[in-house]
Amino acid sequence: MDDLYNSHCLQRIKDNNPLATVLSSEGLFDFLRSMSVDEWEELGRDISNNTHLISIHLSGVLDDYMMTFLFRGLT
């Protein structure tokens, strides 16, 4: 999958798109692994503001360091 597709998937979460109910690392693994700390924090904010997500599966893409930024955005 290309970066445009990956960006589109995350943009739907940011836009609170009702069709974006699941965030999964499957298919986005390499893209998510290459995200910066700022992007992880932004994703945390986007998840926090999203009212349609019902499931998040980020297996294997987060280490403890990156997780702190994701959770910083969630709070």
Predicted model as a PDB file, atoms N, CA, C, CB and O in Angstrom, pLDDT in the B-factor column:
MODEL        1                                                                  
ATOM      1  N   MET A   1       0.846  -1.185   0.000  1.00 44.00           N  
ATOM      2  CA  MET A   1       0.000   0.000   0.000  1.00 44.00           C  
ATOM      3  C   MET A   1       0.888   1.244   0.000  1.00 44.00           C  
ATOM      4  CB  MET A   1      -0.961   0.001   1.227  1.00 44.00           C  
ATOM      5  O   MET A   1       1.977   1.246   0.575  1.00 44.00           O  
ATOM      6  N   ASP A   2       0.424   2.252  -0.626  1.00 58.00           N  
ATOM      7  CA  ASP A   2       1.252   3.442  -0.725  1.00 58.00           C  
ATOM      8  C   ASP A   2       0.921   4.439   0.379  1.00 58.00           C  
ATOM      9  CB  ASP A   2       1.080   4.092  -2.088  1.00 58.00           C  
ATOM     10  O   ASP A   2      -0.070   4.294   1.095  1.00 58.00           O  
ATOM     11  N   ASP A   3       1.770   5.449   0.498  1.00 62.00           N  
ATOM     12  CA  ASP A   3       1.595   6.440   1.554  1.00 62.00           C  
ATOM     13  C   ASP A   3       0.297   7.214   1.422  1.00 62.00           C  
ATOM     14  CB  ASP A   3       2.750   7.397   1.555  1.00 62.00           C  
ATOM     15  O   ASP A   3      -0.281   7.622   2.429  1.00 62.00           O  
ATOM     16  N   LEU A   4      -0.172   7.425   0.197  1.00 60.00           N  
ATOM     17  CA  LEU A   4      -1.426   8.147  -0.010  1.00 60.00           C  
ATOM     18  C   LEU A   4      -2.589   7.379   0.609  1.00 60.00           C  
ATOM     19  CB  LEU A   4      -1.677   8.379  -1.511  1.00 60.00           C  
ATOM     20  O   LEU A   4      -3.432   7.966   1.287  1.00 60.00           O  
ATOM     21  N   TYR A   5      -2.635   6.076   0.379  1.00 61.00           N  
ATOM     22  CA  TYR A   5      -3.684   5.245   0.968  1.00 61.00           C  
ATOM     23  C   TYR A   5      -3.587   5.261   2.488  1.00 61.00           C  
ATOM     24  CB  TYR A   5      -3.590   3.804   0.444  1.00 61.00           C  
ATOM     25  O   TYR A   5      -4.598   5.407   3.175  1.00 61.00           O  
ATOM     26  N   ASN A   6      -2.376   5.112   3.011  1.00 69.00           N  
ATOM     27  CA  ASN A   6      -2.170   5.106   4.454  1.00 69.00           C  
ATOM     28  C   ASN A   6      -2.604   6.430   5.071  1.00 69.00           C  
ATOM     29  CB  ASN A   6      -0.703   4.828   4.782  1.00 69.00           C  
ATOM     30  O   ASN A   6      -3.273   6.454   6.104  1.00 69.00           O  
ATOM     31  N   SER A   7      -2.221   7.523   4.432  1.00 78.00           N  
ATOM     32  CA  SER A   7      -2.620   8.841   4.917  1.00 78.00           C  
ATOM     33  C   SER A   7      -4.129   9.002   4.884  1.00 78.00           C  
ATOM     34  CB  SER A   7      -1.960   9.937   4.090  1.00 78.00           C  
ATOM     35  O   SER A   7      -4.714   9.603   5.785  1.00 78.00           O  
ATOM     36  N   HIS A   8      -4.761   8.468   3.848  1.00 84.00           N  
ATOM     37  CA  HIS A   8      -6.217   8.546   3.726  1.00 84.00           C  
ATOM     38  C   HIS A   8      -6.902   7.803   4.870  1.00 84.00           C  
ATOM     39  CB  HIS A   8      -6.673   7.972   2.377  1.00 84.00           C  
ATOM     40  O   HIS A   8      -7.892   8.286   5.419  1.00 84.00           O  
ATOM     41  N   CYS A   9      -6.379   6.635   5.229  1.00 86.00           N  
ATOM     42  CA  CYS A   9      -6.962   5.863   6.332  1.00 86.00           C  
ATOM     43  C   CYS A   9      -6.899   6.653   7.635  1.00 86.00           C  
ATOM     44  CB  CYS A   9      -6.233   4.514   6.493  1.00 86.00           C  
ATOM     45  O   CYS A   9      -7.879   6.710   8.379  1.00 86.00           O  
ATOM     46  N   LEU A  10      -5.755   7.256   7.910  1.00 90.00           N  
ATOM     47  CA  LEU A  10      -5.615   8.037   9.139  1.00 90.00           C  
ATOM     48  C   LEU A  10      -6.397   9.344   9.061  1.00 90.00           C  
ATOM     49  CB  LEU A  10      -4.142   8.328   9.417  1.00 90.00           C  
ATOM     50  O   LEU A  10      -6.873   9.839  10.083  1.00 90.00           O  
ATOM     51  N   GLN A  11      -6.535   9.904   7.873  1.00 92.00           N  
ATOM     52  CA  GLN A  11      -7.310  11.132   7.701  1.00 92.00           C  
ATOM     53  C   GLN A  11      -8.779  10.894   8.032  1.00 92.00           C  
ATOM     54  CB  GLN A  11      -7.169  11.663   6.265  1.00 92.00           C  
ATOM     55  O   GLN A  11      -9.439  11.770   8.590  1.00 92.00           O  
ATOM     56  N   ARG A  12      -9.293   9.717   7.692  1.00 94.00           N  
ATOM     57  CA  ARG A  12     -10.688   9.403   8.020  1.00 94.00           C  
ATOM     58  C   ARG A  12     -10.905   9.393   9.524  1.00 94.00           C  
ATOM     59  CB  ARG A  12     -11.090   8.048   7.424  1.00 94.00           C  
ATOM     60  O   ARG A  12     -11.972   9.783   9.997  1.00 94.00           O  
ATOM     61  N   ILE A  13      -9.917   8.956  10.273  1.00 94.00           N  
ATOM     62  CA  ILE A  13     -10.027   8.988  11.731  1.00 94.00           C  
ATOM     63  C   ILE A  13      -9.995  10.433  12.212  1.00 94.00           C  
ATOM     64  CB  ILE A  13      -8.889   8.166  12.393  1.00 94.00           C  
ATOM     65  O   ILE A  13     -10.784  10.825  13.071  1.00 94.00           O  
ATOM     66  N   LYS A  14      -9.089  11.214  11.662  1.00 94.00           N  
ATOM     67  CA  LYS A  14      -8.975  12.635  12.018  1.00 94.00           C  
ATOM     68  C   LYS A  14     -10.280  13.379  11.701  1.00 94.00           C  
ATOM     69  CB  LYS A  14      -7.789  13.289  11.263  1.00 94.00           C  
ATOM     70  O   LYS A  14     -10.711  14.239  12.469  1.00 94.00           O  
ATOM     71  N   ASP A  15     -10.897  13.045  10.575  1.00 96.00           N  
ATOM     72  CA  ASP A  15     -12.128  13.717  10.143  1.00 96.00           C  
ATOM     73  C   ASP A  15     -13.377  13.207  10.858  1.00 96.00           C  
ATOM     74  CB  ASP A  15     -12.303  13.548   8.656  1.00 96.00           C  
ATOM     75  O   ASP A  15     -14.482  13.691  10.614  1.00 96.00           O  
ATOM     76  N   ASN A  16     -13.192  12.220  11.744  1.00 97.00           N  
ATOM     77  CA  ASN A  16     -14.329  11.628  12.467  1.00 97.00           C  
ATOM     78  C   ASN A  16     -15.344  11.038  11.488  1.00 97.00           C  
ATOM     79  CB  ASN A  16     -15.013  12.687  13.365  1.00 97.00           C  
ATOM     80  O   ASN A  16     -16.556  11.147  11.679  1.00 97.00           O  
ATOM     81  N   ASN A  17     -14.825  10.419  10.451  1.00 96.00           N  
ATOM     82  CA  ASN A  17     -15.661   9.791   9.427  1.00 96.00           C  
ATOM     83  C   ASN A  17     -16.404   8.600  10.038  1.00 96.00           C  
ATOM     84  CB  ASN A  17     -14.800   9.338   8.207  1.00 96.00           C  
ATOM     85  O   ASN A  17     -15.771   7.731  10.638  1.00 96.00           O  
ATOM     86  N   PRO A  18     -17.725   8.540   9.900  1.00 96.00           N  
ATOM     87  CA  PRO A  18     -18.489   7.433  10.479  1.00 96.00           C  
ATOM     88  C   PRO A  18     -18.108   6.062   9.933  1.00 96.00           C  
ATOM     89  CB  PRO A  18     -19.944   7.660  10.247  1.00 96.00           C  
ATOM     90  O   PRO A  18     -18.422   5.046  10.553  1.00 96.00           O  
ATOM     91  N   LEU A  19     -17.439   6.013   8.789  1.00 92.00           N  
ATOM     92  CA  LEU A  19     -17.016   4.731   8.223  1.00 92.00           C  
ATOM     93  C   LEU A  19     -15.718   4.227   8.854  1.00 92.00           C  
ATOM     94  CB  LEU A  19     -16.840   4.859   6.714  1.00 92.00           C  
ATOM     95  O   LEU A  19     -15.355   3.064   8.675  1.00 92.00           O  
ATOM     96  N   ALA A  20     -15.027   5.080   9.581  1.00 91.00           N  
ATOM     97  CA  ALA A  20     -13.766   4.695  10.223  1.00 91.00           C  
ATOM     98  C   ALA A  20     -14.070   4.203  11.636  1.00 91.00           C  
ATOM     99  CB  ALA A  20     -12.753   5.895  10.253  1.00 91.00           C  
ATOM    100  O   ALA A  20     -14.018   4.973  12.595  1.00 91.00           O  
ATOM    101  N   THR A  21     -14.382   2.926  11.754  1.00 94.00           N  
ATOM    102  CA  THR A  21     -14.731   2.356  13.058  1.00 94.00           C  
ATOM    103  C   THR A  21     -13.626   1.483  13.631  1.00 94.00           C  
ATOM    104  CB  THR A  21     -15.999   1.549  12.944  1.00 94.00           C  
ATOM    105  O   THR A  21     -13.674   1.116  14.805  1.00 94.00           O  
ATOM    106  N   VAL A  22     -12.632   1.145  12.817  1.00 92.00           N  
ATOM    107  CA  VAL A  22     -11.534   0.284  13.265  1.00 92.00           C  
ATOM    108  C   VAL A  22     -10.207   0.900  12.823  1.00 92.00           C  
ATOM    109  CB  VAL A  22     -11.689  -1.168  12.699  1.00 92.00           C  
ATOM    110  O   VAL A  22     -10.056   1.321  11.677  1.00 92.00           O  
ATOM    111  N   LEU A  23      -9.255   0.944  13.747  1.00 92.00           N  
ATOM    112  CA  LEU A  23      -7.886   1.317  13.408  1.00 92.00           C  
ATOM    113  C   LEU A  23      -7.037   0.079  13.663  1.00 92.00           C  
ATOM    114  CB  LEU A  23      -7.379   2.570  14.251  1.00 92.00           C  
ATOM    115  O   LEU A  23      -6.944  -0.397  14.794  1.00 92.00           O  
ATOM    116  N   SER A  24      -6.428  -0.430  12.624  1.00 90.00           N  
ATOM    117  CA  SER A  24      -5.635  -1.650  12.729  1.00 90.00           C  
ATOM    118  C   SER A  24      -4.278  -1.442  12.067  1.00 90.00           C  
ATOM    119  CB  SER A  24      -6.377  -2.844  12.087  1.00 90.00           C  
ATOM    120  O   SER A  24      -4.165  -0.783  11.033  1.00 90.00           O  
ATOM    121  N   SER A  25      -3.257  -2.018  12.683  1.00 89.00           N  
ATOM    122  CA  SER A  25      -1.923  -1.936  12.092  1.00 89.00           C  
ATOM    123  C   SER A  25      -1.791  -2.831  10.869  1.00 89.00           C  
ATOM    124  CB  SER A  25      -0.871  -2.309  13.119  1.00 89.00           C  
ATOM    125  O   SER A  25      -0.838  -2.693  10.102  1.00 89.00           O  
ATOM    126  N   GLU A  26      -2.731  -3.741  10.680  1.00 86.00           N  
ATOM    127  CA  GLU A  26      -2.688  -4.617   9.510  1.00 86.00           C  
ATOM    128  C   GLU A  26      -2.822  -3.778   8.238  1.00 86.00           C  
ATOM    129  CB  GLU A  26      -3.812  -5.690   9.580  1.00 86.00           C  
ATOM    130  O   GLU A  26      -3.789  -3.033   8.078  1.00 86.00           O  
ATOM    131  N   GLY A  27      -1.878  -3.901   7.367  1.00 81.00           N  
ATOM    132  CA  GLY A  27      -1.882  -3.124   6.127  1.00 81.00           C  
ATOM    133  C   GLY A  27      -1.240  -1.762   6.277  1.00 81.00           C  
ATOM    134  O   GLY A  27      -0.890  -1.134   5.278  1.00 81.00           O  
ATOM    135  N   LEU A  28      -1.076  -1.288   7.508  1.00 85.00           N  
ATOM    136  CA  LEU A  28      -0.460   0.014   7.766  1.00 85.00           C  
ATOM    137  C   LEU A  28       0.845  -0.137   8.534  1.00 85.00           C  
ATOM    138  CB  LEU A  28      -1.421   0.914   8.541  1.00 85.00           C  
ATOM    139  O   LEU A  28       1.432   0.860   8.955  1.00 85.00           O  
ATOM    140  N   PHE A  29       1.307  -1.371   8.721  1.00 86.00           N  
ATOM    141  CA  PHE A  29       2.423  -1.650   9.616  1.00 86.00           C  
ATOM    142  C   PHE A  29       3.646  -0.787   9.337  1.00 86.00           C  
ATOM    143  CB  PHE A  29       2.800  -3.095   9.515  1.00 86.00           C  
ATOM    144  O   PHE A  29       4.124  -0.090  10.233  1.00 86.00           O  
ATOM    145  N   ASP A  30       4.157  -0.821   8.117  1.00 88.00           N  
ATOM    146  CA  ASP A  30       5.367  -0.064   7.792  1.00 88.00           C  
ATOM    147  C   ASP A  30       5.140   1.437   7.931  1.00 88.00           C  
ATOM    148  CB  ASP A  30       5.830  -0.390   6.373  1.00 88.00           C  
ATOM    149  O   ASP A  30       6.007   2.163   8.415  1.00 88.00           O  
ATOM    150  N   PHE A  31       3.980   1.887   7.508  1.00 88.00           N  
ATOM    151  CA  PHE A  31       3.653   3.314   7.604  1.00 88.00           C  
ATOM    152  C   PHE A  31       3.637   3.761   9.063  1.00 88.00           C  
ATOM    153  CB  PHE A  31       2.288   3.606   6.941  1.00 88.00           C  
ATOM    154  O   PHE A  31       4.227   4.787   9.404  1.00 88.00           O  
ATOM    155  N   LEU A  32       2.963   2.994   9.928  1.00 91.00           N  
ATOM    156  CA  LEU A  32       2.879   3.348  11.342  1.00 91.00           C  
ATOM    157  C   LEU A  32       4.244   3.261  12.017  1.00 91.00           C  
ATOM    158  CB  LEU A  32       1.882   2.438  12.058  1.00 91.00           C  
ATOM    159  O   LEU A  32       4.566   4.092  12.866  1.00 91.00           O  
ATOM    160  N   ARG A  33       5.039   2.280  11.655  1.00 91.00           N  
ATOM    161  CA  ARG A  33       6.377   2.127  12.251  1.00 91.00           C  
ATOM    162  C   ARG A  33       7.284   3.304  11.900  1.00 91.00           C  
ATOM    163  CB  ARG A  33       7.024   0.814  11.782  1.00 91.00           C  
ATOM    164  O   ARG A  33       8.236   3.586  12.627  1.00 91.00           O  
ATOM    165  N   SER A  34       7.004   3.984  10.809  1.00 91.00           N  
ATOM    166  CA  SER A  34       7.863   5.094  10.391  1.00 91.00           C  
ATOM    167  C   SER A  34       7.357   6.455  10.876  1.00 91.00           C  
ATOM    168  CB  SER A  34       7.980   5.108   8.883  1.00 91.00           C  
ATOM    169  O   SER A  34       7.959   7.483  10.568  1.00 91.00           O  
ATOM    170  N   MET A  35       6.263   6.466  11.627  1.00 93.00           N  
ATOM    171  CA  MET A  35       5.706   7.743  12.090  1.00 93.00           C  
ATOM    172  C   MET A  35       6.610   8.382  13.148  1.00 93.00           C  
ATOM    173  CB  MET A  35       4.285   7.535  12.661  1.00 93.00           C  
ATOM    174  O   MET A  35       7.245   7.690  13.944  1.00 93.00           O  
ATOM    175  N   SER A  36       6.652   9.705  13.137  1.00 94.00           N  
ATOM    176  CA  SER A  36       7.443  10.458  14.115  1.00 94.00           C  
ATOM    177  C   SER A  36       6.682  10.560  15.433  1.00 94.00           C  
ATOM    178  CB  SER A  36       7.784  11.872  13.577  1.00 94.00           C  
ATOM    179  O   SER A  36       5.501  10.219  15.509  1.00 94.00           O  
ATOM    180  N   VAL A  37       7.364  11.026  16.454  1.00 95.00           N  
ATOM    181  CA  VAL A  37       6.705  11.200  17.755  1.00 95.00           C  
ATOM    182  C   VAL A  37       5.567  12.216  17.661  1.00 95.00           C  
ATOM    183  CB  VAL A  37       7.725  11.647  18.821  1.00 95.00           C  
ATOM    184  O   VAL A  37       4.533  12.053  18.308  1.00 95.00           O  
ATOM    185  N   ASP A  38       5.754  13.246  16.869  1.00 95.00           N  
ATOM    186  CA  ASP A  38       4.689  14.247  16.689  1.00 95.00           C  
ATOM    187  C   ASP A  38       3.467  13.629  16.011  1.00 95.00           C  
ATOM    188  CB  ASP A  38       5.206  15.442  15.858  1.00 95.00           C  
ATOM    189  O   ASP A  38       2.330  13.947  16.360  1.00 95.00           O  
ATOM    190  N   GLU A  39       3.704  12.753  15.048  1.00 94.00           N  
ATOM    191  CA  GLU A  39       2.591  12.100  14.360  1.00 94.00           C  
ATOM    192  C   GLU A  39       1.844  11.143  15.295  1.00 94.00           C  
ATOM    193  CB  GLU A  39       3.102  11.341  13.127  1.00 94.00           C  
ATOM    194  O   GLU A  39       0.622  11.021  15.210  1.00 94.00           O  
ATOM    195  N   TRP A  40       2.578  10.463  16.186  1.00 95.00           N  
ATOM    196  CA  TRP A  40       1.906   9.595  17.161  1.00 95.00           C  
ATOM    197  C   TRP A  40       1.063  10.416  18.127  1.00 95.00           C  
ATOM    198  CB  TRP A  40       2.934   8.758  17.939  1.00 95.00           C  
ATOM    199  O   TRP A  40      -0.041  10.009  18.488  1.00 95.00           O  
ATOM    200  N   GLU A  41       1.574  11.561  18.545  1.00 95.00           N  
ATOM    201  CA  GLU A  41       0.802  12.417  19.440  1.00 95.00           C  
ATOM    202  C   GLU A  41      -0.449  12.946  18.734  1.00 95.00           C  
ATOM    203  CB  GLU A  41       1.669  13.588  19.945  1.00 95.00           C  
ATOM    204  O   GLU A  41      -1.527  13.002  19.326  1.00 95.00           O  
ATOM    205  N   GLU A  42      -0.299  13.328  17.480  1.00 95.00           N  
ATOM    206  CA  GLU A  42      -1.448  13.792  16.698  1.00 95.00           C  
ATOM    207  C   GLU A  42      -2.473  12.670  16.525  1.00 95.00           C  
ATOM    208  CB  GLU A  42      -0.988  14.310  15.319  1.00 95.00           C  
ATOM    209  O   GLU A  42      -3.676  12.908  16.633  1.00 95.00           O  
ATOM    210  N   LEU A  43      -2.007  11.457  16.259  1.00 95.00           N  
ATOM    211  CA  LEU A  43      -2.925  10.327  16.136  1.00 95.00           C  
ATOM    212  C   LEU A  43      -3.672  10.105  17.450  1.00 95.00           C  
ATOM    213  CB  LEU A  43      -2.161   9.048  15.729  1.00 95.00           C  
ATOM    214  O   LEU A  43      -4.865   9.800  17.437  1.00 95.00           O  
ATOM    215  N   GLY A  44      -2.994  10.252  18.566  1.00 95.00           N  
ATOM    216  CA  GLY A  44      -3.665  10.137  19.864  1.00 95.00           C  
ATOM    217  C   GLY A  44      -4.773  11.166  20.016  1.00 95.00           C  
ATOM    218  O   GLY A  44      -5.855  10.839  20.504  1.00 95.00           O  
ATOM    219  N   ARG A  45      -4.520  12.406  19.604  1.00 96.00           N  
ATOM    220  CA  ARG A  45      -5.562  13.449  19.659  1.00 96.00           C  
ATOM    221  C   ARG A  45      -6.717  13.105  18.728  1.00 96.00           C  
ATOM    222  CB  ARG A  45      -4.974  14.830  19.282  1.00 96.00           C  
ATOM    223  O   ARG A  45      -7.884  13.280  19.078  1.00 96.00           O  
ATOM    224  N   ASP A  46      -6.380  12.613  17.540  1.00 96.00           N  
ATOM    225  CA  ASP A  46      -7.421  12.252  16.574  1.00 96.00           C  
ATOM    226  C   ASP A  46      -8.291  11.118  17.108  1.00 96.00           C  
ATOM    227  CB  ASP A  46      -6.789  11.846  15.230  1.00 96.00           C  
ATOM    228  O   ASP A  46      -9.511  11.143  16.943  1.00 96.00           O  
ATOM    229  N   ILE A  47      -7.679  10.133  17.741  1.00 96.00           N  
ATOM    230  CA  ILE A  47      -8.440   9.031  18.340  1.00 96.00           C  
ATOM    231  C   ILE A  47      -9.319   9.561  19.459  1.00 96.00           C  
ATOM    232  CB  ILE A  47      -7.493   7.928  18.873  1.00 96.00           C  
ATOM    233  O   ILE A  47     -10.484   9.181  19.575  1.00 96.00           O  
ATOM    234  N   SER A  48      -8.763  10.434  20.277  1.00 96.00           N  
ATOM    235  CA  SER A  48      -9.504  11.000  21.407  1.00 96.00           C  
ATOM    236  C   SER A  48     -10.732  11.783  20.947  1.00 96.00           C  
ATOM    237  CB  SER A  48      -8.593  11.905  22.230  1.00 96.00           C  
ATOM    238  O   SER A  48     -11.764  11.774  21.617  1.00 96.00           O  
ATOM    239  N   ASN A  49     -10.621  12.451  19.818  1.00 96.00           N  
ATOM    240  CA  ASN A  49     -11.718  13.272  19.307  1.00 96.00           C  
ATOM    241  C   ASN A  49     -12.691  12.503  18.420  1.00 96.00           C  
ATOM    242  CB  ASN A  49     -11.161  14.431  18.540  1.00 96.00           C  
ATOM    243  O   ASN A  49     -13.729  13.036  18.029  1.00 96.00           O  
ATOM    244  N   ASN A  50     -12.363  11.263  18.104  1.00 96.00           N  
ATOM    245  CA  ASN A  50     -13.199  10.474  17.203  1.00 96.00           C  
ATOM    246  C   ASN A  50     -14.328   9.802  17.981  1.00 96.00           C  
ATOM    247  CB  ASN A  50     -12.353   9.419  16.462  1.00 96.00           C  
ATOM    248  O   ASN A  50     -14.093   9.205  19.032  1.00 96.00           O  
ATOM    249  N   THR A  51     -15.530   9.899  17.474  1.00 97.00           N  
ATOM    250  CA  THR A  51     -16.704   9.319  18.148  1.00 97.00           C  
ATOM    251  C   THR A  51     -17.201   8.044  17.481  1.00 97.00           C  
ATOM    252  CB  THR A  51     -17.828  10.329  18.188  1.00 97.00           C  
ATOM    253  O   THR A  51     -18.225   7.498  17.889  1.00 97.00           O  
ATOM    254  N   HIS A  52     -16.501   7.567  16.474  1.00 96.00           N  
ATOM    255  CA  HIS A  52     -16.953   6.388  15.729  1.00 96.00           C  
ATOM    256  C   HIS A  52     -16.057   5.166  15.899  1.00 96.00           C  
ATOM    257  CB  HIS A  52     -17.046   6.723  14.278  1.00 96.00           C  
ATOM    258  O   HIS A  52     -16.487   4.046  15.623  1.00 96.00           O  
ATOM    259  N   LEU A  53     -14.819   5.364  16.350  1.00 96.00           N  
ATOM    260  CA  LEU A  53     -13.907   4.230  16.528  1.00 96.00           C  
ATOM    261  C   LEU A  53     -14.429   3.300  17.610  1.00 96.00           C  
ATOM    262  CB  LEU A  53     -12.488   4.719  16.883  1.00 96.00           C  
ATOM    263  O   LEU A  53     -14.780   3.737  18.706  1.00 96.00           O  
ATOM    264  N   ILE A  54     -14.478   2.021  17.293  1.00 96.00           N  
ATOM    265  CA  ILE A  54     -14.906   1.046  18.295  1.00 96.00           C  
ATOM    266  C   ILE A  54     -13.814   0.025  18.584  1.00 96.00           C  
ATOM    267  CB  ILE A  54     -16.173   0.335  17.833  1.00 96.00           C  
ATOM    268  O   ILE A  54     -13.914  -0.734  19.549  1.00 96.00           O  
ATOM    269  N   SER A  55     -12.770  -0.002  17.755  1.00 95.00           N  
ATOM    270  CA  SER A  55     -11.726  -0.996  17.941  1.00 95.00           C  
ATOM    271  C   SER A  55     -10.389  -0.447  17.444  1.00 95.00           C  
ATOM    272  CB  SER A  55     -12.085  -2.305  17.207  1.00 95.00           C  
ATOM    273  O   SER A  55     -10.304   0.135  16.362  1.00 95.00           O  
ATOM    274  N   ILE A  56      -9.348  -0.645  18.256  1.00 94.00           N  
ATOM    275  CA  ILE A  56      -8.000  -0.217  17.897  1.00 94.00           C  
ATOM    276  C   ILE A  56      -7.060  -1.401  18.107  1.00 94.00           C  
ATOM    277  CB  ILE A  56      -7.548   1.029  18.743  1.00 94.00           C  
ATOM    278  O   ILE A  56      -6.987  -1.956  19.204  1.00 94.00           O  
ATOM    279  N   HIS A  57      -6.351  -1.779  17.063  1.00 93.00           N  
ATOM    280  CA  HIS A  57      -5.386  -2.877  17.107  1.00 93.00           C  
ATOM    281  C   HIS A  57      -4.070  -2.366  16.536  1.00 93.00           C  
ATOM    282  CB  HIS A  57      -5.901  -4.132  16.312  1.00 93.00           C  
ATOM    283  O   HIS A  57      -3.933  -2.197  15.324  1.00 93.00           O  
ATOM    284  N   LEU A  58      -3.118  -2.126  17.403  1.00 92.00           N  
ATOM    285  CA  LEU A  58      -1.824  -1.602  16.953  1.00 92.00           C  
ATOM    286  C   LEU A  58      -0.697  -2.564  17.310  1.00 92.00           C  
ATOM    287  CB  LEU A  58      -1.556  -0.220  17.573  1.00 92.00           C  
ATOM    288  O   LEU A  58       0.370  -2.135  17.750  1.00 92.00           O  
ATOM    289  N   SER A  59      -0.922  -3.833  17.128  1.00 89.00           N  
ATOM    290  CA  SER A  59       0.053  -4.864  17.485  1.00 89.00           C  
ATOM    291  C   SER A  59       1.361  -4.700  16.723  1.00 89.00           C  
ATOM    292  CB  SER A  59      -0.523  -6.242  17.221  1.00 89.00           C  
ATOM    293  O   SER A  59       1.374  -4.633  15.494  1.00 89.00           O  
ATOM    294  N   GLY A  60       2.451  -4.637  17.463  1.00 90.00           N  
ATOM    295  CA  GLY A  60       3.775  -4.646  16.864  1.00 90.00           C  
ATOM    296  C   GLY A  60       4.292  -3.335  16.328  1.00 90.00           C  
ATOM    297  O   GLY A  60       5.423  -3.283  15.844  1.00 90.00           O  
ATOM    298  N   VAL A  61       3.514  -2.271  16.392  1.00 92.00           N  
ATOM    299  CA  VAL A  61       3.997  -1.014  15.821  1.00 92.00           C  
ATOM    300  C   VAL A  61       4.440  -0.015  16.876  1.00 92.00           C  
ATOM    301  CB  VAL A  61       2.927  -0.396  14.970  1.00 92.00           C  
ATOM    302  O   VAL A  61       5.114   0.963  16.552  1.00 92.00           O  
ATOM    303  N   LEU A  62       4.079  -0.239  18.112  1.00 89.00           N  
ATOM    304  CA  LEU A  62       4.423   0.701  19.170  1.00 89.00           C  
ATOM    305  C   LEU A  62       5.432   0.107  20.130  1.00 89.00           C  
ATOM    306  CB  LEU A  62       3.180   1.126  19.924  1.00 89.00           C  
ATOM    307  O   LEU A  62       5.246  -1.004  20.627  1.00 89.00           O  
ATOM    308  N   ASP A  63       6.503   0.842  20.394  1.00 91.00           N  
ATOM    309  CA  ASP A  63       7.371   0.484  21.496  1.00 91.00           C  
ATOM    310  C   ASP A  63       6.998   1.400  22.667  1.00 91.00           C  
ATOM    311  CB  ASP A  63       8.899   0.617  21.103  1.00 91.00           C  
ATOM    312  O   ASP A  63       6.142   2.272  22.521  1.00 91.00           O  
ATOM    313  N   ASP A  64       7.623   1.211  23.801  1.00 92.00           N  
ATOM    314  CA  ASP A  64       7.277   2.004  24.984  1.00 92.00           C  
ATOM    315  C   ASP A  64       7.475   3.497  24.746  1.00 92.00           C  
ATOM    316  CB  ASP A  64       8.111   1.558  26.177  1.00 92.00           C  
ATOM    317  O   ASP A  64       6.688   4.318  25.216  1.00 92.00           O  
ATOM    318  N   TYR A  65       8.527   3.840  24.017  1.00 93.00           N  
ATOM    319  CA  TYR A  65       8.823   5.239  23.743  1.00 93.00           C  
ATOM    320  C   TYR A  65       7.710   5.889  22.921  1.00 93.00           C  
ATOM    321  CB  TYR A  65      10.159   5.362  23.013  1.00 93.00           C  
ATOM    322  O   TYR A  65       7.201   6.947  23.292  1.00 93.00           O  
ATOM    323  N   MET A  66       7.333   5.263  21.809  1.00 93.00           N  
ATOM    324  CA  MET A  66       6.285   5.823  20.955  1.00 93.00           C  
ATOM    325  C   MET A  66       4.924   5.815  21.659  1.00 93.00           C  
ATOM    326  CB  MET A  66       6.200   5.039  19.641  1.00 93.00           C  
ATOM    327  O   MET A  66       4.101   6.704  21.444  1.00 93.00           O  
ATOM    328  N   MET A  67       4.700   4.808  22.496  1.00 93.00           N  
ATOM    329  CA  MET A  67       3.422   4.726  23.199  1.00 93.00           C  
ATOM    330  C   MET A  67       3.200   5.935  24.102  1.00 93.00           C  
ATOM    331  CB  MET A  67       3.356   3.445  24.022  1.00 93.00           C  
ATOM    332  O   MET A  67       2.065   6.380  24.277  1.00 93.00           O  
ATOM    333  N   THR A  68       4.280   6.470  24.674  1.00 95.00           N  
ATOM    334  CA  THR A  68       4.118   7.644  25.529  1.00 95.00           C  
ATOM    335  C   THR A  68       3.562   8.824  24.736  1.00 95.00           C  
ATOM    336  CB  THR A  68       5.456   8.025  26.175  1.00 95.00           C  
ATOM    337  O   THR A  68       2.775   9.610  25.263  1.00 95.00           O  
ATOM    338  N   PHE A  69       3.960   8.949  23.496  1.00 95.00           N  
ATOM    339  CA  PHE A  69       3.462  10.051  22.672  1.00 95.00           C  
ATOM    340  C   PHE A  69       2.013   9.823  22.242  1.00 95.00           C  
ATOM    341  CB  PHE A  69       4.347  10.229  21.439  1.00 95.00           C  
ATOM    342  O   PHE A  69       1.214  10.759  22.206  1.00 95.00           O  
ATOM    343  N   LEU A  70       1.683   8.578  21.920  1.00 95.00           N  
ATOM    344  CA  LEU A  70       0.291   8.269  21.596  1.00 95.00           C  
ATOM    345  C   LEU A  70      -0.604   8.609  22.784  1.00 95.00           C  
ATOM    346  CB  LEU A  70       0.135   6.776  21.207  1.00 95.00           C  
ATOM    347  O   LEU A  70      -1.639   9.254  22.616  1.00 95.00           O  
ATOM    348  N   PHE A  71      -0.216   8.185  23.970  1.00 95.00           N  
ATOM    349  CA  PHE A  71      -1.033   8.440  25.151  1.00 95.00           C  
ATOM    350  C   PHE A  71      -1.021   9.920  25.550  1.00 95.00           C  
ATOM    351  CB  PHE A  71      -0.543   7.587  26.313  1.00 95.00           C  
ATOM    352  O   PHE A  71      -1.998  10.410  26.116  1.00 95.00           O  
ATOM    353  N   ARG A  72       0.047  10.620  25.268  1.00 94.00           N  
ATOM    354  CA  ARG A  72       0.056  12.062  25.528  1.00 94.00           C  
ATOM    355  C   ARG A  72      -1.038  12.744  24.710  1.00 94.00           C  
ATOM    356  CB  ARG A  72       1.443  12.673  25.196  1.00 94.00           C  
ATOM    357  O   ARG A  72      -1.710  13.657  25.192  1.00 94.00           O  
ATOM    358  N   GLY A  73      -1.207  12.294  23.474  1.00 91.00           N  
ATOM    359  CA  GLY A  73      -2.258  12.854  22.627  1.00 91.00           C  
ATOM    360  C   GLY A  73      -3.646  12.433  23.071  1.00 91.00           C  
ATOM    361  O   GLY A  73      -4.611  13.173  22.881  1.00 91.00           O  
ATOM    362  N   LEU A  74      -3.754  11.252  23.659  1.00 90.00           N  
ATOM    363  CA  LEU A  74      -5.067  10.754  24.106  1.00 90.00           C  
ATOM    364  C   LEU A  74      -5.599  11.523  25.305  1.00 90.00           C  
ATOM    365  CB  LEU A  74      -4.978   9.278  24.453  1.00 90.00           C  
ATOM    366  O   LEU A  74      -6.809  11.572  25.523  1.00 90.00           O  
ATOM    367  N   THR A  75      -4.701  12.124  26.087  1.00 81.00           N  
ATOM    368  CA  THR A  75      -5.148  12.801  27.314  1.00 81.00           C  
ATOM    369  C   THR A  75      -5.239  14.286  27.161  1.00 81.00           C  
ATOM    370  CB  THR A  75      -4.229  12.488  28.444  1.00 81.00           C  
ATOM    371  O   THR A  75      -5.601  14.984  28.109  1.00 81.00           O  
TER     372      THR A  75                                                      
ENDMDL                                                                          
END                                                                             
